[in-house]
Amino acid sequence: MQQLIEKTTQLLTTAKSVVVFTGAGVSKESGIPTFRDAQEGLWANYDPQTLATPEGFAANPPLVWQWYEWRRQKVRDVEPNAGHLAIAKLADLVPSLSVVTQNVDGLHARAGSKGVLELHGSIARHFCFDKHHQAENIEDGLKEPPLCHCGSMLRPAVVWFGESLPAKVLDDAFRLSKECDLMFVVGTAGVVYPAASLPYIAKDAGAKVVEINPEPTPITDIADVFLPGYSGQVLPQIVTMFEKITGSHP
């Protein structure tokens, strides 16, 4: 493992543009259940795909709203972990670092990362169901969706099944992946597209790919370095070694 961390650190020393692409595994270390694991307690009998579709919301708005309110409370109750913090710190040590995430919890921003590209939206933001008017300062603990000024129900600003990813965010993620010379793939199973295509885009454009995951994924086959483990354990070691080698500090 030490040799793998040293190899990764050496790649960092020559990198001019770094992209860190993260998935649910990073937030799971903070206590946020993955989407598939999010059915607990009262929600154990519900299929998440019926709760995370426009059709599911239209059929039972209070049910879907309360599920997301439960998930928002989960996010409010946790803190960014050592992996989030290491990514934010690394951004101060290299020429350029961008965070692209599949997570909707905002923990990267809370850890100090700037300009995070949220491919699947944010659970903390809302817009209206009919016209996508943005809404702010929504009261916590509501049992049903409040109404927009246009009369439409508000919904979470997340990407549901059957919906397209935000075009500009996706375009920016594609561009960064093509332009980077090093991509970290952290805590993602690499099976949800189009997000899962980003490491392949980076690799095809000549970037080195470093994967950090407890278990191999489809992306492991193209990774230049596979670091088996959790991001909260592995990333701080990389940052510490990088600081030692380069003598750099934020």
N, C-alpha and C positions, 0 to 999 in steps of 0.2 A: 504493500500500500504506500509506503514511504517513497518508493521509486516512482510510482504513478503520480503522486503529488508533486515530486520534483520535476517530472516530465511536463506536467500541466503548468507548473510555475515557469518553466523555461519557455513554453509557448506564450505565456502572458508577457514575458519580457520583450518579445519582439512584436507583439500585437499592437496595431495602431487603432483598430476599431473592433470592439468586443460587443457581442449581443448575448444576453442571458435570457434564455427562453424557458419559462417555468410553467409547471402544472400543479395539479391538486396535491401532489405529494409534499410540496414545500409548505403549504398551509396546514396540511394534516399534522405536521409537527407542532403547530401552535394549538392544536385541538379542534380544528375545523374539519368535520367529516367530509370525505370526498362525496361527490354527487351521488354515487351509487351507495355510499354508506349513510347517506343523510336521512334514511328512513328509520327513525327511532321513536320509541314511546308511542304517542298518539298517531304518529305518521307511519307506523310500521306496516299498515295494511294498504298503503297507497303506492301506486306505481309512479315513480318520479316523472316518467314521460307524460302521464296524464296531468301532472301538476305544472309542467314546464312546456306547455304548448299554447298558442293563441286559442285553440279550440277548447282546451281545458279551462282557461281563464274565462272565456265567453260562457261556458256551461255553468261554472260555479265560481264567480269572482271572489266571494268571501273566503272560500276554502283555499284558493291559490294565494290570496293576499295574506292569510294567516300563516300559511306555510312559509312564505318569504319573510314575514315578520319574525317567525321563530328562528329562521336562519340568520336574519339580521341581528337578533339578540345574541346568537352564538358568536357572531363576529365581534360584537361590542364587548363580550366577556373575555376575549383573549387578547394577547399581545403578539407583535412580530417576534419570531424566534431568531436564533443565532444565524440561520441561513439567510433570512431577510436582511439582517443587520450586516452580514458579511458582504452581500451583494451591494448594499448602499455604500459601504466603506470602500469596496474595490473601485467604485466609480470615481472616487477621489484620487486613485493611485495610477490609473491608466489614462491615455490620451482621450479615449472616447468609449463610453459604455452605455448601451441602451438595454432596457428591460422590456421584454415582450411576454405577457402572461396570459394564460387561459383562465386565471382565477378572477373572481368577481368581488373579492372581499376587501380590497384596498390595503392589504397589509404591507405591500411593497412601499406604497407612498407613506404609510405610517412609520415605516422603518427609515425613511429618509431618501428613498429613490425618487428621482425627478423625471417627469415626462414619461411615465410608464404607459406603454401601449396595452390597453385592456381589450383583448380580442373579443371576449365574450361579454363585455359591458361591466357594469358595476351594480352591486346589490344596494348600494347606498343612494343611488340616483333613481329618478322616476321620470316618466313621460306619459302622456295620455294615450290610451289604446287606439283611438280613432285617427288622431292627427299628429301624434308625436310631439305635442307641445311639451317643452321642458317644465318641470315643476321642482320647487325647492322647499326646504323647511317643512317637511311632512312630519306630522306628529307621530311619535312612537306609540305602539300598543293598540292601534286601531283594529277593529274586527272586520272591517270591509273597506274596499277601496274608496278613498275620497274622490271628489269630482274635480276635473280641470275647469278652468274658467270658461271653456267651450261646452261644458256639460258632459264630456266623455270621462270614463273612469280612468284613474291613474293606475299604472302598472310598473313593476320594476324595470329599470333600464338594463336588462340582461338579454342575451340572445337565447331565444327559446328554440326548441326543436322545430325544424321547418322554416326558420328565419335565416336570413343572410347575415354574415358578419358585417359590422360597419365598414363601408367601402374605403374610407380614407385610412382608418386604422389598419385594415388589411393591406392596403397598398403600401403604407409606410413600413409595415412589417416585412413585406416582400422586398422592398427596396433595401432596408437595413440588412436583411439576410444576404442579399446579393453583394452588398458593399463591404461586409465585415470580413476580417481575416481570422477571427476566432469566435466560435459559438459554443456557449455552455448550454447543454440541455439538461434541465434539472427537474426531477420529480414529475415527469409526465410519461404516460404509457405510450404516447406516440401513435395513437389510433384514431383520434378525432380530427377529421379533416374539415377545412383546409389548413388548420393550425399545424397539424403534424407534418405538413410538407416543408415547413421552414428549414429544418436541419438539412434536408435534401437539397434545397435551393442553395443554402450556404455551401454545402460540400461541392455541388456542381460548379459553383463560382470560384472554387479554389480555397475555401476557408478550412481551417482545422476544426474538428468537432470533438468536444469533450462532454461525455455524458456522466451525470451523477444520479444514480438510482440504486435502491436496495436490490433490485432484480433486473436482469437484462430485458430489453424491449426490442421491438423491430428496429429502432434507431441504432442499437448497439452494433449492428453489422457494418455501419458506415462510420462509427466513432473512431477517431484516432487514439483516444484514451477513454476507457470505461472505468470509472471509479465506483466500486460497489459500496453503497452506504447511503446514509441520510444527509441531506444538504446541511442541516444544522451542525453536523459533526465534521463533514468533509470541507465545506467552504471556508470556515474559519482557519483551518490548517493551511489551506492554499494562500489565504490572505497573509497569514503570519509569515509563511516562508517567502512569499513575494516581497514583503517589507524587509525581511532579513537579507535577501539577495540583492535587492535594489537600493536598500538604505532609504527608501521613500516612506513618508508618513503623510496622512491627510493634513 
